[in-house]
Amino acid sequence: MINSVIMQDMKDIESRSEDWSWLWDKAVLVSGAYGMLPSYIVYFLIYLNETHPEHRTDIVAVGRNAEKMKARFGRFCSKEYFHILNADICGPIRPELHIDYIIHAASPASPQYYSVSPVNTLLPNTLGTYNLLELARRDKSLGLLFFSSGDVYGKVPDDTPTVTETDYGYIDPMNVRSCYGESKRMGETMCKAWSHQYGVPAKSVRIYHTYGPTLDLANDKRMFAEFVNNIVNSEDIVMKSDGSAVRAFCYIADATDAFFRILKDGDPGTAYNMCNSGCRISVAELAQTLVSLFPEKELKVRRVERAQNSSYMESPVKVVTKISTERLESLGWKPKYDIKAGFGRTINSFVQE
């Protein structure tokens, strides 16, 4: 549901553009609609419909679990503009409406799934991408955005100062964890191919660590999600590494702004890095920062070893955090939330609920 933090984010996203008329009287299909990132896109489309009732944007929310869809969006599921398509994108997608825009965000995005379900990880990025590209081709859609990942870069040379969209490294296709990065690479290639051969205006966004009020705290085992869960439940933060790894974190309102900019103004057949490089921080520093945001809880940071039988698969590739976002910034994008503001909003959102 939309609490006050999410509502403030919706107003903020709207304020970043003077013109949203390109979405009026259009139908937008969002795959994986109740997931962490795409749900914010759906929330914003709901917000536009509710605050501008004189215009209508039909939402086609695709997901395999209708109950999760209703749990995420509540009473808005019964609105005339909201259409639930209970389907697996790895099969044919046949919405009743003509689709103007497609946002393909259906894909497991946490390393906890890569070892136990590699097939189900790669299929949405390949077969699912095929089905949605064919839908865009059939309906002559105005734009398709494929959610990719920084994992496509693989192991770039250590002397690469800043990774741009044209820098690539090695990925071992025989490492089961490559089910994610390799399938994202193929999904991008498919977007390029359909753009080149059929004129489908497909774009890709390479997403780095992004967080916000729609995190699935019960199931998300990524370290920053677990840290947020600790704070929300007034527990000491449990760190399962030495904390030296550095990551760059982007708040979800900044990310959602980027997604709409690429969908509308991005060049077909092109990929865009989406990363808030200004928020680079080590895991240990992040843990201490989150504890310091809520001193009244009197929490500490503790370190434990990750269980040997854990399904969480660490990447064999060193994570690159110096990412060029010049291509995205050329579309007018500029992130505004720092670590304290973004994680503070995230935690307060869960406390409200």
SULJOJO-V255130 format. One record per residue. RES is the residue in one small letter. PHI is phi in whole degrees, 0 to 359 (none if undefined). NEAR is the number of other ideal C-beta (glycine too) atoms within 12 Angstrom. D_FIRST is the distance of its C-alpha to the first C-alpha in whole Angstrom. Layout:
RES|PHI|NEAR|D_FIRST  RES|PHI|NEAR|D_FIRST
//
This chain:
m|none|22|0  i|266|30|4  n|270|21|6  s|293|17|10  v|294|33|11  i|296|34|9  m|298|25|10  q|299|23|13  d|295|38|13  m|297|32|13  k|297|20|16  d|296|27|18  i|299|35|17  e|300|26|19  s|291|16|21  r|279|26|23  s|224|24|24  e|274|9|26  d|221|14|26  w|247|28|23  s|294|15|25  w|293|22|26  l|262|32|22  w|290|21|23  d|57|21|24  k|239|31|24  a|245|31|22  v|245|49|20  l|262|48|20  v|238|50|17  s|274|46|19  g|65|40|17  a|301|45|14  y|268|35|11  g|289|39|13  m|302|39|13  l|282|45|15  p|296|43|14  s|296|41|10  y|290|45|11  i|297|48|13  v|296|47|11  y|303|43|9  f|292|43|12  l|294|46|14  i|299|37|11  y|303|33|12  l|298|34|15  n|295|30|15  e|284|26|14  t|267|19|16  h|230|20|19  p|296|15|19  e|287|12|23  h|237|19|22  r|227|24|20  t|237|38|19  d|286|33|19  i|252|42|16  v|253|40|18  a|266|44|15  v|261|41|18  g|194|35|17  r|272|25|19  n|232|20|17  a|296|20|15  e|292|15|14  k|295|23|12  m|298|32|11  k|291|21|10  a|293|19|8  r|285|34|6  f|252|37|5  g|53|21|6  r|297|14|8  f|291|30|9  c|297|28|11  s|267|14|13  k|290|22|14  e|297|14|18  y|277|32|17  f|256|32|14  h|237|33|17  i|271|32|16  l|248|35|19  n|278|23|20  a|206|31|22  d|261|21|24  i|292|41|25  c|283|27|28  g|248|20|29  p|303|17|30  i|253|35|27  r|230|20|27  p|293|32|25  e|286|15|26  l|271|27|25  h|288|22|27  i|259|37|25  d|269|30|26  y|225|40|24  i|232|51|23  i|242|47|21  h|262|53|22  a|238|47|20  a|277|43|20  s|186|40|22  p|301|37|22  a|232|38|22  s|238|31|23  p|301|34|27  q|295|27|26  y|267|27|26  y|292|33|29  s|275|26|32  v|268|21|31  s|214|22|30  p|294|26|31  v|294|20|32  n|289|25|28  t|282|36|27  l|274|31|30  l|298|26|30  p|299|41|26  n|281|46|28  t|244|32|31  l|296|28|31  g|296|39|28  t|296|43|29  y|303|32|32  n|297|34|30  l|283|50|27  l|295|45|30  e|293|27|32  l|296|37|30  a|298|40|30  r|294|25|33  r|295|21|34  d|271|29|31  k|51|18|33  s|299|37|29  l|277|29|29  g|186|37|28  l|226|49|26  l|243|49|25  f|261|54|25  f|280|51|23  s|255|42|26  s|205|43|27  g|296|46|30  d|298|42|31  v|295|40|33  y|286|38|36  g|63|31|37  k|269|24|40  v|279|27|41  p|305|15|44  d|298|12|44  d|271|11|46  t|286|21|43  p|292|14|42  t|216|22|39  v|277|36|37  t|256|24|37  e|292|31|36  t|253|18|39  d|263|24|40  y|222|25|40  g|227|24|41  y|275|19|42  i|235|27|39  d|279|17|41  p|292|18|40  m|265|11|42  n|270|23|39  v|301|24|36  r|293|32|34  s|291|31|35  c|306|35|33  y|277|43|30  g|297|41|32  e|292|31|34  s|288|39|32  k|293|39|30  r|301|34|34  m|295|31|34  g|301|47|31  e|296|39|32  t|298|27|36  m|296|35|35  c|299|46|33  k|295|28|36  a|295|21|38  w|293|34|36  s|293|29|36  h|290|17|40  q|272|15|41  y|244|22|39  g|76|18|38  v|288|35|34  p|282|34|32  a|263|46|30  k|233|46|29  s|235|46|28  v|237|48|26  r|269|45|27  i|266|42|24  y|256|42|25  h|306|44|23  t|230|45|20  y|217|46|17  g|167|43|14  p|296|42|11  t|261|43|10  l|304|38|13  d|266|28|14  l|295|29|15  a|286|15|17  n|235|19|18  d|282|29|19  k|259|31|23  r|293|32|23  m|301|37|25  f|291|42|22  a|291|37|19  e|294|35|22  f|298|45|23  v|299|41|19  n|300|28|19  n|301|31|22  i|295|40|21  v|302|29|18  n|267|20|20  s|56|18|23  e|248|22|25  d|301|23|28  i|287|39|27  v|255|27|29  m|258|30|30  k|257|27|32  s|206|24|34  d|281|15|36  g|81|25|34  s|277|17|36  a|298|26|34  v|253|24|33  r|228|37|29  a|247|38|28  f|245|43|24  c|240|46|22  y|286|42|19  i|295|42|16  a|293|43|16  d|297|42|20  a|295|46|19  t|297|46|17  d|302|40|20  a|297|46|23  f|300|46|21  f|292|40|21  r|296|35|25  i|292|43|26  l|302|43|25  k|277|30|27  d|246|27|30  g|293|36|30  d|281|24|34  p|304|30|34  g|71|27|35  t|237|30|34  a|250|41|32  y|231|40|30  n|290|42|29  m|232|44|26  c|207|42|27  n|264|38|27  s|294|29|30  g|287|23|30  c|247|35|28  r|278|26|30  i|204|32|31  s|283|25|32  v|300|32|30  a|295|25|32  e|295|27|31  l|299|40|28  a|301|37|28  q|294|26|30  t|296|32|28  l|296|40|25  v|298|31|27  s|290|22|28  l|292|29|25  f|229|25|25  p|299|13|28  e|296|11|28  k|279|20|26  e|54|12|30  l|265|26|29  k|233|20|31  v|253|28|31  r|242|19|33  r|247|19|34  v|226|16|35  e|277|13|36  r|295|21|33  a|302|12|34  q|296|8|37  n|268|9|35  s|295|16|32  s|279|22|31  y|291|25|29  m|256|29|32  e|292|22|33  s|287|29|34  p|285|21|38  v|259|28|37  k|297|23|37  v|287|31|34  v|266|37|35  t|245|31|33  k|266|27|35  i|244|38|33  s|279|29|34  t|243|38|32  e|301|19|34  r|297|30|34  l|291|40|30  e|295|24|31  s|294|20|33  l|269|28|30  g|97|21|30  w|280|34|27  k|208|19|27  p|291|34|25  k|235|23|24  y|261|32|22  d|272|22|25  i|300|34|24  k|295|24|24  a|294|26|21  g|293|41|19  f|289|43|19  g|298|26|19  r|296|35|16  t|299|42|14  i|294|38|16  n|298|26|15  s|297|34|11  f|291|29|11  v|296|23|14  q|302|18|11  e|275|18|9
//
